[in-house]
Amino acid sequence: MISHLPDKNNDNGTVSVDDMRRIDAKAVSLGLLIYLMMENAGNTLARCMLEGFNNRLQGRRVTVVCGLSNNGGGGFASARHLAYYGADVS
């Protein structure tokens, strides 16, 4: 059992920044590579967008705004996947 999951149950299914840091740290301590986590996050976001646009991203203009560190890595990965699906990414 993972004991470092979110401390609070909330109604909207979100995770706080501190909770996410603990979850990430636990995943890394279990051997998951951080770049793989960023790649998976980016791919999942791109696939959700693809699904949300009925599998039609070809030519759609998408702007990806990234933060620093791991969030930036996930954003960069999602931009790459969106471009693969045909979006015009900036």
C-alpha positions as CSV (number, residue, x, y, z in Angstrom):
1,M,0.0,0.0,0.0
2,I,1.2,3.5,-0.8
3,S,1.1,5.6,2.3
4,H,2.1,8.9,0.6
5,L,-1.1,9.5,-1.3
6,P,-3.2,12.6,-0.8
7,D,-4.0,13.5,2.8
8,K,-7.5,14.8,2.1
9,N,-10.4,13.4,0.2
10,N,-12.0,16.1,-1.9
11,D,-15.1,16.2,-4.1
12,N,-13.5,17.3,-7.3
13,G,-10.9,14.6,-7.7
14,T,-7.9,17.1,-7.8
15,V,-4.6,16.6,-6.1
16,S,-2.7,19.5,-4.4
17,V,0.8,20.5,-5.5
18,D,2.3,19.0,-2.3
19,D,0.3,15.8,-2.7
20,M,1.6,15.5,-6.3
21,R,5.1,16.0,-5.2
22,R,4.8,13.2,-2.7
23,I,3.2,10.9,-5.3
24,D,6.0,11.7,-7.8
25,A,8.7,11.1,-5.2
26,K,7.1,7.8,-4.2
27,A,6.9,6.7,-7.9
28,V,10.6,7.6,-8.4
29,S,11.5,5.7,-5.2
30,L,9.8,2.7,-6.6
31,G,11.9,2.9,-9.8
32,L,9.7,4.8,-12.2
33,L,11.8,7.1,-14.3
34,I,10.8,10.8,-14.2
35,Y,11.2,11.2,-18.0
36,L,8.8,8.3,-18.5
37,M,6.3,9.9,-16.2
38,M,6.5,13.2,-18.2
39,E,6.2,11.3,-21.5
40,N,3.1,9.4,-20.2
41,A,1.5,12.6,-18.9
42,G,2.1,14.3,-22.3
43,N,0.7,11.4,-24.3
44,T,-2.3,11.2,-22.0
45,L,-3.1,14.9,-22.4
46,A,-2.7,14.7,-26.2
47,R,-5.0,11.7,-26.4
48,C,-7.6,13.4,-24.3
49,M,-7.6,16.4,-26.6
50,L,-7.7,14.1,-29.6
51,E,-10.7,12.3,-28.2
52,G,-12.3,15.7,-27.2
53,F,-12.1,16.8,-30.8
54,N,-13.5,13.6,-32.2
55,N,-10.2,12.4,-33.5
56,R,-9.8,15.5,-35.6
57,L,-6.8,17.6,-34.7
58,Q,-5.4,17.9,-38.3
59,G,-4.7,21.6,-38.9
60,R,-6.2,22.8,-35.5
61,R,-4.1,25.5,-33.9
62,V,-3.0,24.6,-30.4
63,T,-0.8,26.6,-28.1
64,V,0.9,24.7,-25.3
65,V,2.1,26.8,-22.3
66,C,4.6,25.0,-20.1
67,G,5.9,25.7,-16.6
68,L,9.4,24.8,-15.4
69,S,10.9,21.4,-14.5
70,N,8.7,18.3,-14.8
71,N,5.6,20.2,-15.8
72,G,7.5,21.8,-18.7
73,G,8.6,18.3,-19.7
74,G,5.1,17.0,-19.8
75,G,3.9,20.0,-21.7
76,F,6.7,19.6,-24.2
77,A,5.8,15.9,-24.6
78,S,2.1,16.7,-25.2
79,A,3.1,19.3,-27.8
80,R,5.1,16.7,-29.7
81,H,2.2,14.2,-29.5
82,L,-0.3,16.8,-30.6
83,A,1.9,17.6,-33.6
84,Y,2.0,13.9,-34.4
85,Y,-1.8,13.9,-34.4
86,G,-1.7,16.7,-36.9
87,A,-2.3,19.8,-34.8
88,D,-0.5,23.0,-35.7
89,V,1.3,23.5,-32.4
90,S,3.0,26.6,-31.1
